[in-house]
Amino acid sequence: MRKSKTAAYTPSINAQASVDTDGSDLKTEGNKKLTNEILLKMREKFSNKEGKLIYKLRSQTIETVFGIIKDVIGFRGFRLRGLEKMADEWELACLAYNCKRLHKMLQVN
């Protein structure tokens, strides 16, 4: 059974869930201190205002597309196995998203 379109993906709700109570965007896992070099670099990169603004744009541009593909189109998992087959399946999901978007854009004009 398909979900109603009113329960669409809203990135603002998910973005709020990732903010810690002290206002920092990146959290440690439980009581563990971060030791992973890549995560430490990310924390440093996003510690200033400019980095936070760039990271906020991600929820507006990328995560919304994944939410639409997942909720509206109904693509929740791969049915085929193997990297090449999964890549083909993902391309079809993206093609469906782009066709839906193009159709909507043509209706407006």
N, C-alpha and C positions, 0 to 999 in steps of 0.2 A: 504494500500500500504506500502511495506517495505522500510525502509531507505537503502541507499547504504552503502556498507561496508567502504567507504572512510570517512564517517562521524562518525568514531569510537570515543569512549570515550577517552579523553586525560586528565589524572589527573594533569599534569603540568599546564594546563590552569586554572583548577578549584582551584588549590593550590595557584596560583597567585592572584586570586580574593579574597581570604580570608585574604590576608596580608594588613594591614592598611598602610597609606601613611608614617607613622613614622617608619615602619618596624616591628611593633609588630604584632604577629600572632592572638592574641585574642582581639576582640573589645567589647566595651560596646554597649548596644542597644540604639541607639540614644544618648540622653543626660543623660540617666539614669545611675546611678552608680550600679555596680553589688553588690547585697546583698545576693544572693543565695550562701549558704555555699559550695555546690558542685562546682559551677562555680569558686568561689574564690580559692578553692583548686586546680582546674585545672590550673588556671592562675599562681599560685605559682609553680606548678609542671613543667609547660612549660616555665618558665621565664628564665631558664638557657640554655646553649648551648646543654647540654646532653638531656634535655627534648625536645628541639626543634627537635633534630635529631631523637629521638624516634617517635615523632609525625609525622615527614616527612615520615617515613617508612610506616605509615598507608596508605598514598596515593598510594604507590607502591604495597602494598600487598592486602589490603582489598577493597579499593574503586574501583580499576580496575575490580575486580570480579563483583561487583554490576553493574558497567557500562556495562560490557559484557553481563551479564544476562538481563539487561534492553534493550540495543540497538541491540545486535546481535541475542540473542535468542528471544527477543520480549516480555519478561515478564514485564509488566508495572503495573499490579495490580492483586489483588486476585478476582477470580470470585465466589468463594464459601464463605459462611459466617460461623462463629463459629471458635473458636481458634484451635480446633483439625483439622478441615478441612483445615484451612489456613496453619497450620503446614505441613500437608500432601502435599498441593499444593506447598509450598516452597521447601520441600524435592524433589519434582519432578523437579522443576526448577534447583535446585543444582545438581541433578542427570544428567539432560540434559547438564549442563555446564561441569561436570566431564567427561561425555561420549565424548563430543566434544573435550575436552582437551586430553583425552586418545587417541582418534582417530588420532589427530594431532601428538601426540608423537610417536605413532606406525608407522605413515607414514614417519617420519624422519629417523627412524632406518630401 
